[in-house]
Amino acid sequence: MASLTAVALVCTLKKSPAESSSDRIARQLLTELAGYEVTGEVIRVVDHNVRPGVTADEGEGDEWPGIRDKIAAADILLFCTPTWLGHMSSVAQRALERLDAELSETDDAGRPAMFGKVAIAAAVGNEDGAHKIIADVFQGLNDIGFTVPAQGATYWNGEAMSGVDYLDLERTPDAVASTNATAARNAAHLARLLRSAQYPAG
């Protein structure tokens, strides 16, 4: 089994070392992926100076290019966001905006640069909105060129207005654990298929 790599973009609003529900579910997914010989790393986007914009490099001090290089080198992108006011975080929105630059980047065969890469998503929050967030994330990532596997998303919604976060749970709910496992298994499978049979050039 060929080894693969993954990058988890964690779009929490909390800088390290603060605990984060998005970080927790990202690490759980990376653990699942490790069972399929996928090595990964977590990038907490808010820890970096990611400037607003839609180009690959927004100038001096912009740290997105380094993040972009890691995404470009990986087989799988894991996109994790909390739910804020029913939407993805502002950090997640900025990451998508910066990834938009990849629409104008191509590989040696003229394909969009992110063709052949797999994307999965996770959303956590103690309010509704996960389905809408994941739909928006997947639409954006698919436009950019990522491929989404079957059941390639996971989420947890806490009881409305309870104040309980995912990181407060003593154990991962069985339904979430099962969904995490499915997303990881399908992502690794699809990434291997795409590595062996890339999309045709136009």
N, C-alpha and C positions, 0 to 999 in steps of 0.2 A: 504494500500500500504506500503510494507516494505521499510524502509529508506536504502539508499545506501551511499557510500562514494567515492570520486574521488580525485585524485592527479593530478595536472597540472605541468608537467615539462616544464618550460619555458627556452628555450635554446638560448636566446639572448646573444650577446657579451657584453651587457651593464650591469654593476653592478648597484644595487640599490643605490640611489633612482632615477636614470636616467629613463626617460620615454622610453617605449619600445613598438613597434607595436606587438611583439609576446605576451607580457604581456597583452596588451589590448584585443587581440582576445581570449586569454585564459580566461580572466575574463568574457568576453561576453559569452563564452561557459559554464562557471560555473554558470552564471546567468540563462542560459537556462536550465541547468541540475537541478538547484534548484527548478524549476517548477515541477519536477518529484520526489521530495523529495530526492534529492542527495545533500549532503553537501560536500564541497570541499575546498582545499587549493592550493595555488600557491607556487611552489618552483622554485626560480630563480637559476638555477644550477651554474651560474658563481659567485654567492655570496658565494659559498662553495668551500672548497679545495677538489676537486674531482680529485684524481690522475689517471694518465693513467694506464691501465691494464685491465685484463679480469677475475679478481677474485672478490669475494664479498667484500673482505677487503684487501686493498693494504698497510696495516701497519699503523704505528703511524702517526697521523695527517690527515689520510684519512677520509673525511666526507661522503663518499658515503654510508657506512653502515647505517647511520641514515636515509638517503634518501631512501635507499633500503627497510628499515623497513616500511616506510610510504607507499611505493608502494605495498609491500606485504600485508599490512593491508587493502588496498583500493579495491573496486570493479571495478573501472574504472581508467584507465591511460589516461590522455590527454597529448599528446606529441606535443609541439609547437616549431617551429623553424623559424627564418628568412631565406631568400634566400641570399646567398653570392656567387657571381660568378657562379650562376646557380645551386648551390648545397646547402644542409643543412649546418648549421653552424658547426664549429669545435667542439663547445660545445655539439651540438646534436649528432655528431658522437661519441664523447667520452661517452655520456650517453648510447648510443646503445652498445658500446663496454663493458661498465661495466654491462649492463643488460645481456650480453652474459653469464655471470657466472651462470645465472639462469638455463641454460641448464643442469647443473650438480646438481641442487637442486631439491628435490622431497618432496611431501607431505606425509602424513601418509599412503596413499594408493599406493605410488610409482609413482604417476603422476608428471610430471614436475611442479615445484612450481607455475608457472604463469598460468597453466590451470584453466579455469573458470573465468579469468579476461578479461575485455573488454578494447580495446584500440581504441581511436580516435586520429586524427592528424589534425594539422593546420599549414599552411605555409603562410608567408606574405613577400612581397618584391616589390620593384619597378623595377623588371626585371623578365624575364621568368624563369621557372624552377620548379614551384609548383607541377605540375603533376609528374615529375621525382622524386622530393624530397619525395612526399607522397608515391609513389610506393616503393622507397627504405626503407622508415620508416616502412611501413606496411609489407614488406617482412621480414625485420629484426625482428619486433615485433611478427609476426606470427611464425617465426622459434623458437623464445624464448618461445612461448606458449600462447600468447595473442590471443583473438578472435576479429575479426574486424566486426562491424555491416554493414549492407547495407548503402551506402552513408555516411560512417563514417568519412569523411574528409571535411575540409573547407579550403578555401584559398582566398587571395586577391593579385592580381598582378596590380601594378600601371603602368601607361604609361611609356614605356621604356625611360630611361635617363631623366626622368622628375624631379627626386629628391623629389617627394612627397611620404611620407610614410603613412602607414595605420593610424597611430596616428594623422596625420595631417588632416584627413577627418573630416568635420563638422558633418557628419552623416554616419552611416553604410549603404552602398549600399543595396538595397532591396534584390538583389540576394545573397549577403553574409549573411544577416540576416536570410533569408529563409533557406540557407544551414546550418548555425549554428543551427537553430531550429531542422532541420531534423536529423543532426548528434547527437544532445543531446537526442532527443526523442528516436531514435533507439538504442543508447548506453544504456540508462536507461532500455528500454524494454529488450534488450538482457542480460544485467547484472542480471536482476531479473529472467529471464529464467534459466540462468546458475547457479544462487544461488540455485534454487529449483531442478535443474537436472544437476548435475556436470557430466563432461565427465567420461566415464567408465575407470576404471584402466586397464592397459595392462596385 
